[in-house]
């Protein structure tokens, strides 16, 4: 990690200028040496911002924050304005996705700088109190829940909720995410009943928007299951965990079925290739963005940990969970992990009398071998 920094000499600042920290808005004493337009109160905040987002957007910020050059024609001015607006929108989406990905990876503190960038430029592009700001408020609220800063989380979620309530045509996807984050907040406060109410609303809105068996709905089932798990209501929790695994299992199976060539097709492809074969499935992907990939890993890994350590676990549930994880890592290109969970699924399936399941696992392991060396 190469962080470019330089100290600021306050006496050299233009009269009346006020340099503030990118993270906390306190007086700044450190400057990014690369863009020379981003400031920090300390090396700690500079490091957090660099790791969280700045390294990826430093060049973009240099373009956005530099003084607007004199452009003689209206055509040139309009073109630059269009470039600036387009870059800001790209930055909003990229930083928000990165922040959400870090949340799913449990990196709550590192997600904050990226979330703040998405909020800052959302305000610039869309204005204050607009529905476009809500996704950034939700990410910041979720980060604060993860950090145990529940008062701050309530503030962000209150802003999001107020904006949603006053927006008559608010998309259900946003309503779903708002209820999910409120559910997480109430669960963190120990108010399980209110938490379950919000997760139920989350599932309702997601089901209306995407369908009851969509992977985008599965997160609501998962968090609801976690609440029942914490209450010791294992029968209900297991049923919901099973539904989550089935949704992801079917989604990933569908991807592989549609995109992976048959054994005969693979053999023909190899016969036409010259030189070493690096794998036949480079175009395989989960079809999701980085944040959704991270969510899938987080959800399935959590359920796997529960299934593996359950005293009264059902072999069918463990097998299907391992198979889903194996397929997930396969479409993510992590063949070594795909094989690892594929083998675990085969071991667990020894206790299951299901010939079709055993056959599908064997075929999946052959598929991994066809892909080439473990990554």
Beta strands, then each sheet from edge to edge (+ up, - down):
strand 1: 5-7
strand 2: 30-32
strand 3: 39-40
sheet 1: 1+ 2- 3+
end
